[in-house]
Amino acid sequence: MERYKGIIPDWERFWEAVHTPLPTVIRTNTIKTTPEKLKQRLEAKGFRLEPLPWNPLLFRVKGEAPIGATLEHWLGHYYVQEATQSLPALALDPKPGERILDLCAAPGGKATQIAALIENRGTLVANDVNPKRLRALMANVYRLGAICCVVTECRGEHFPGAGIFDRVLVDAPCSAEGTARKYPRLRRGAAPGYIQRMAAIQRGLLYRALELVRPGGIVVYSTCTIAPEENEGVVSRAIKRGLAEILPFEPSVPHVRGLPRFGREEYGKEMENAVRIYPYHFDSDGGFIAVLRRLG
Ligand SMILES: C[S@@+](CC[C@H](N)C(=O)[O-])C[C@H]1O[C@@H](n2cnc3c(N)ncnc32)[C@H](O)[C@@H]1O
């Protein structure tokens, strides 16, 4: 990760955070319950729940028992989700009644969040390519009661149709460097060849998403990696092709702006409309989020 020293504003805090265990965070599933009821039920079982100041649906949880082994979990009252991972669906800003595609949806953290945000009204297509992960996706859709959701199995690059969705989320497969707190081997950073291979897949997924969304519709591109080649590098190619414009995203959490350049690559000043999250920002994972509007 040394190559990121020049772009991460507080390298010491970053490196310290990467070596600190992740807190457990859960997201209230408003399809089934409220944050107040959830807190009451889990605290009655001996857990301690502390709401995150910027999102009352998220709680930091402490307790002796595993948080995935409660009745409330099986009933779908909550989803265990890193705080950073709750941001892409908020950036998508889905509305009840809309047609929404989650192109890389498994195991369903963001898809079930979208279903809750649209109050189960509208059509949500949750797609993935990996059969094993699709089973987890279907289980989560069922458990959380996301009845507006249909699940499909398709390579995202070949998802059929054109201009049929109001919003598309591309939560892309990536080198996952932002999850180094959970997976210490990633502290070394991902191999350059792997980053390039992921970037090629990500470009294919983003270009297809920009065909699947209607003109004027919104595509959110997100990853959990720090590598600029997989973030600004992918988004800037779509912008330079004239497929989309990038809209400012202003989350209510600490963050830094996307990079206009990295090394010899010039991505463009408009990349500052995107958002980078580092693990020290609010004690979570690292990530990248860009909000795009389809042109033409
Ligand atoms: C970052 S994970 C998605 C996490 C998910 N959005 C969530 O919030 O739970 C990326 C997903 O992309 C899927 N994937 C990889 N290549 C794909 C492709 N070509 N088309 C569609 N999905 C793909 C992987 O199977 C994986 O489930």
The ligand as an ORCA input file, in Angstrom:
! r2SCAN-3c Opt
* xyz 0 1
  C     -18.497     -6.372     -4.054
  S     -19.384     -7.823     -4.360
  C     -21.059     -7.271     -4.289
  C     -21.580     -7.054     -2.884
  C     -23.069     -6.740     -2.868
  N     -23.390     -5.601     -3.692
  C     -23.579     -6.487     -1.469
  O     -23.763     -5.341     -1.086
  O     -23.798     -7.459     -0.749
  C     -19.168     -8.031     -6.082
  C     -20.041     -9.104     -6.687
  O     -19.844     -9.084     -8.105
  C     -20.070    -10.373     -8.587
  N     -19.504    -10.430     -9.957
  C     -18.229    -10.665    -10.328
  N     -18.123    -10.605    -11.671
  C     -19.368    -10.301    -12.143
  C     -19.911    -10.122    -13.443
  N     -19.139    -10.213    -14.522
  N     -21.234     -9.868    -13.549
  C     -22.022     -9.769    -12.441
  N     -21.566     -9.951    -11.190
  C     -20.246    -10.202    -11.043
  C     -19.400    -11.270     -7.564
  O     -19.927    -12.575     -7.621
  C     -19.744    -10.539     -6.256
  O     -20.885    -11.101     -5.674
*
